[in-house]
Amino acid sequence: MNTISFRLVAPSPRVILFDWHATLADTMDAMYYALDEVIPRLATLGLIDHLVPPGQSKTPEDDKLVQYVRQNSALHPKIKAQRKISRTDIFELLFGEDEQAKKVAHREFDQSYECYFGPVKPMEADARSRLEALRARGIKIGVLSNRARRFMAHEIYTMEGTGWQDLFDTIVCGDDVQRRKPFPDLIEKALADIGEPVDTRCWYVGDSVADVAAGKSAGVTTIFYNGAAWNPDWIAKIFPGTKKYPYRPDGVVADLKELAELLPPGATITRPARPSP
């Protein structure tokens, strides 16, 4: 099986955009509590018949997971125990190209997440200092998520007690655009907001298949954040590079330290000063 190279060949970034959940922030418990409410309601919502038909999933493992949901109206216990897959990837896995079904599922998720969101912690203990180091090099930093703004803003402004809002030049949320990831709209809006072109000098870092699809569709340098510690063979399986599933990341990192090591040594960009409040 072909594996994805961990060696990135790309221009030095002017901008690095990050996914929020499971890349910078750990909100896994709240996410899975909400999913535990949504998945049993798929039949009531009329979505069971919109699940990907047998034999049409990307991998045999995905096919088994879809069939488990169809038969049990619940996520497989292994998925819940591991807590590695984002809700966006779960909905992509379940509904494939059925955008209307995913829209309903995301709407229901937001309603359930309302009851559980709040507690948030960094994925990495030194994440803030890592982001500050990138900013010190003159790189613009943005964060984006399929989450609704009312959730995202609360999480960013309460992270580590004092909040992380000062770290980001742009924050873009799922309800700011017409289409959520895996479409490129969030990335395009983030770059428009800070006056930067959509090109390979923007790096987008995210932990999900949907993140990689969004980044590659936008035409930016796309880096898979492997915080879940998937092995290389599994990464190659979820990014097969086929005609139907063409998107593969430009690089893979295990953490923000590895991301920083991809930057050319000493490359610093002059960052314009922020206007005074």
C-alpha positions as CSV (number, residue, x, y, z in Angstrom):
1,M,0.0,0.0,0.0
2,N,1.3,3.5,-0.9
3,T,1.9,5.7,2.1
4,I,1.8,9.5,2.3
5,S,5.1,11.2,2.6
6,F,5.8,13.1,5.9
7,R,8.1,15.4,4.0
8,L,6.4,18.6,2.9
9,V,7.5,20.4,-0.2
10,A,5.7,23.7,-0.3
11,P,6.3,27.5,-0.3
12,S,6.9,29.2,3.1
13,P,3.5,30.2,4.4
14,R,2.2,33.8,4.8
15,V,-0.9,32.3,6.5
16,I,-1.6,29.2,8.5
17,L,-5.2,28.3,9.1
18,F,-6.1,25.7,11.7
19,D,-9.1,23.6,12.2
20,W,-10.4,24.0,15.8
21,H,-11.8,20.8,17.1
22,A,-9.3,17.9,17.6
23,T,-6.5,20.1,16.0
24,L,-6.2,23.0,18.5
25,A,-9.0,22.2,20.9
26,D,-10.2,19.1,22.7
27,T,-14.0,19.1,22.9
28,M,-14.4,15.4,22.2
29,D,-16.7,14.6,25.2
30,A,-19.3,17.2,24.3
31,M,-19.2,16.2,20.7
32,Y,-19.8,12.5,21.3
33,Y,-22.5,13.3,23.9
34,A,-24.4,15.3,21.2
35,L,-23.8,12.5,18.6
36,D,-25.3,10.0,21.1
37,E,-28.5,12.0,20.9
38,V,-28.6,12.6,17.2
39,I,-27.8,9.1,15.8
40,P,-30.8,7.4,17.5
41,R,-33.1,10.1,15.9
42,L,-32.0,9.4,12.3
43,A,-35.1,7.3,11.6
44,T,-37.4,10.0,13.1
45,L,-35.7,12.6,11.0
46,G,-36.2,10.5,7.9
47,L,-32.5,10.0,7.3
48,I,-32.1,6.2,7.5
49,D,-33.0,5.8,3.8
50,H,-30.3,8.5,3.1
51,L,-27.4,6.4,4.5
52,V,-24.8,5.3,2.0
53,P,-26.0,2.1,0.4
54,P,-24.2,-1.2,1.2
55,G,-21.0,-1.6,-0.8
56,Q,-20.7,2.0,-1.8
57,S,-18.6,3.3,1.1
58,K,-14.9,4.3,0.6
59,T,-13.6,1.4,2.7
60,P,-14.9,-1.9,3.9
61,E,-14.5,-0.6,7.4
62,D,-16.7,2.4,6.6
63,D,-19.3,0.1,5.1
64,K,-19.5,-1.9,8.3
65,L,-19.9,1.3,10.4
66,V,-22.8,2.5,8.2
67,Q,-24.5,-0.9,8.4
68,Y,-24.1,-0.8,12.2
69,V,-25.8,2.5,12.4
70,R,-28.6,1.3,10.0
71,Q,-29.3,-1.8,12.1
72,N,-28.7,-0.3,15.6
73,S,-29.5,3.4,15.4
74,A,-26.2,4.0,17.3
75,L,-22.6,4.5,16.6
76,H,-20.4,1.5,16.9
77,P,-19.0,1.2,20.5
78,K,-15.5,1.1,19.1
79,I,-16.0,4.5,17.5
80,K,-17.3,6.0,20.7
81,A,-14.6,4.4,22.8
82,Q,-11.8,5.7,20.6
83,R,-13.2,9.2,20.2
84,K,-11.0,9.9,17.2
85,I,-13.4,10.7,14.4
86,S,-15.0,14.2,14.0
87,R,-18.7,14.6,13.6
88,T,-18.1,16.1,10.1
89,D,-16.3,12.9,9.0
90,I,-19.0,10.8,10.7
91,F,-21.7,12.5,8.7
92,E,-19.6,12.3,5.5
93,L,-19.1,8.6,6.2
94,L,-22.9,8.0,6.8
95,F,-24.4,10.2,4.1
96,G,-21.8,10.5,1.4
97,E,-22.8,13.0,-1.3
98,D,-26.3,13.6,0.1
99,E,-25.9,17.3,1.0
100,Q,-29.4,17.8,2.2
101,A,-29.2,14.8,4.6
102,K,-25.9,16.2,6.0
103,K,-27.5,19.6,6.4
104,V,-30.3,18.1,8.5
105,A,-27.7,16.1,10.6
106,H,-25.6,19.2,11.3
107,R,-28.6,21.2,12.3
108,E,-29.7,18.5,14.7
109,F,-26.1,18.2,16.1
110,D,-26.1,21.9,16.8
111,Q,-29.3,21.6,18.8
112,S,-27.9,18.8,20.9
113,Y,-24.5,20.3,21.3
114,E,-26.2,23.3,22.9
115,C,-26.7,21.1,26.0
116,Y,-23.1,20.0,26.3
117,F,-20.6,22.6,25.0
118,G,-18.5,24.7,27.3
119,P,-15.6,22.8,28.7
120,V,-12.6,23.0,26.4
121,K,-8.9,22.4,26.7
122,P,-5.9,22.5,24.3
123,M,-5.0,19.4,22.3
124,E,-1.4,20.1,23.3
125,A,-0.2,21.6,26.6
126,D,2.1,24.0,24.8
127,A,-0.2,24.9,22.0
128,R,-0.5,28.6,22.9
129,S,3.2,29.1,22.9
130,R,3.5,27.3,19.6
131,L,1.0,29.6,18.0
132,E,2.7,32.6,19.5
133,A,6.0,31.5,17.9
134,L,4.3,31.3,14.5
135,R,2.9,34.8,14.9
136,A,6.4,36.0,16.0
137,R,7.6,34.9,12.6
138,G,5.1,37.2,10.9
139,I,2.7,34.5,9.9
140,K,-0.9,35.3,10.0
141,I,-2.9,32.8,12.0
142,G,-6.6,31.9,11.5
143,V,-9.0,29.3,12.9
144,L,-12.1,27.8,11.4
145,S,-14.6,25.2,12.1
146,N,-17.9,23.7,11.0
147,R,-19.2,24.6,14.5
148,A,-21.8,27.4,14.9
149,R,-20.4,30.7,16.0
150,R,-22.2,30.7,19.3
151,F,-20.2,27.6,20.3
152,M,-16.9,28.5,18.7
153,A,-16.8,32.0,20.2
154,H,-17.5,30.7,23.7
155,E,-14.8,28.0,23.4
156,I,-12.1,30.4,22.0
157,Y,-12.9,33.1,24.5
158,T,-12.7,30.7,27.5
159,M,-9.8,28.6,26.5
160,E,-7.3,28.3,29.4
161,G,-9.4,30.8,31.4
162,T,-8.3,34.0,29.6
163,G,-9.1,32.9,26.0
164,W,-7.2,32.6,22.8
165,Q,-8.9,35.3,20.8
166,D,-5.7,37.4,20.6
167,L,-3.9,34.6,18.7
168,F,-6.1,34.7,15.6
169,D,-6.3,37.2,12.7
170,T,-9.5,35.6,11.6
171,I,-12.1,33.2,13.0
172,V,-14.6,31.7,10.6
173,C,-17.5,29.4,11.7
174,G,-19.9,27.0,9.9
175,D,-22.8,29.4,10.0
176,D,-20.7,32.2,8.3
177,V,-20.8,30.4,5.0
178,Q,-23.2,28.7,2.7
179,R,-21.3,25.4,2.7
180,R,-19.4,23.7,5.5
181,K,-16.3,21.6,5.0
182,P,-15.5,19.5,3.0
183,F,-16.3,22.4,0.7
184,P,-13.7,25.2,0.5
185,D,-15.9,28.1,1.6
186,L,-14.5,28.5,5.1
187,I,-11.0,28.7,3.9
188,E,-11.9,31.1,1.1
189,K,-13.7,33.4,3.5
190,A,-10.9,33.3,6.1
191,L,-8.4,34.4,3.4
192,A,-10.8,37.1,2.1
193,D,-11.3,38.4,5.6
194,I,-7.5,39.1,6.1
195,G,-6.8,40.2,2.5
196,E,-4.7,37.2,1.5
197,P,-4.9,35.3,-1.8
198,V,-6.1,31.7,-2.0
199,D,-2.8,29.9,-3.0
200,T,-0.2,27.5,-1.7
201,R,1.4,30.1,0.6
202,C,-1.7,29.5,2.8
203,W,-1.3,26.3,4.8
204,Y,-4.4,24.7,6.2
205,V,-3.9,22.2,9.1
206,G,-6.8,19.9,10.1
207,D,-7.4,16.5,11.6
208,S,-10.2,15.1,9.3
209,V,-10.8,13.8,5.9
210,A,-13.2,16.7,5.4
211,D,-10.4,19.2,6.3
212,V,-8.1,17.7,3.7
213,A,-10.8,17.8,1.0
214,A,-11.6,21.4,1.9
215,G,-8.0,22.5,1.7
216,K,-7.2,20.7,-1.6
217,S,-10.5,22.0,-3.1
218,A,-9.5,25.5,-2.2
219,G,-6.0,25.0,-3.7
220,V,-4.0,25.7,-0.5
221,T,-1.2,23.6,1.0
222,T,-3.0,21.1,3.1
223,I,-1.5,19.3,6.2
224,F,-3.2,16.5,8.0
225,Y,-2.8,16.8,11.8
226,N,-2.5,13.2,13.0
227,G,-3.3,13.9,16.7
228,A,-5.2,10.6,16.8
229,A,-2.0,8.7,16.0
230,W,-3.4,6.8,13.0
231,N,-0.8,4.5,11.5
232,P,0.6,5.3,8.0
233,D,-1.3,2.4,6.3
234,W,-4.6,3.7,7.7
235,I,-3.8,7.3,6.6
236,A,-3.2,5.9,3.1
237,K,-6.5,4.0,3.2
238,I,-8.6,7.1,4.1
239,F,-6.8,9.2,1.5
240,P,-6.6,6.6,-1.4
241,G,-6.0,9.1,-4.2
242,T,-8.6,7.5,-6.5
243,K,-10.8,9.2,-9.0
244,K,-13.7,9.1,-6.6
245,Y,-11.6,10.1,-3.5
246,P,-8.7,12.1,-5.0
247,Y,-7.7,14.3,-2.1
248,R,-4.5,13.6,-0.2
249,P,-2.7,15.9,2.2
250,D,0.6,17.6,1.2
251,G,2.1,16.5,4.5
252,V,1.3,14.9,7.8
253,V,2.3,16.0,11.3
254,A,1.8,14.5,14.7
255,D,1.8,17.8,16.6
256,L,2.5,21.5,16.4
257,K,6.2,21.0,17.0
258,E,6.4,18.9,13.8
259,L,4.5,21.6,12.0
260,A,7.0,24.2,13.0
261,E,9.8,22.0,11.8
262,L,8.3,22.2,8.3
263,L,9.0,25.9,8.1
264,P,12.2,27.0,6.4
265,P,14.8,28.0,9.0
266,G,14.8,31.7,9.9
267,A,12.0,32.6,7.5
268,T,10.3,35.6,8.9
269,I,7.6,37.8,7.4
270,T,7.1,41.4,8.3
271,R,3.7,41.5,10.0
272,P,1.9,44.9,9.9
273,A,1.0,46.1,13.4
274,R,-2.5,45.6,14.6
275,P,-4.5,48.8,14.8
276,S,-5.1,50.1,18.4
277,P,-8.5,49.3,19.8
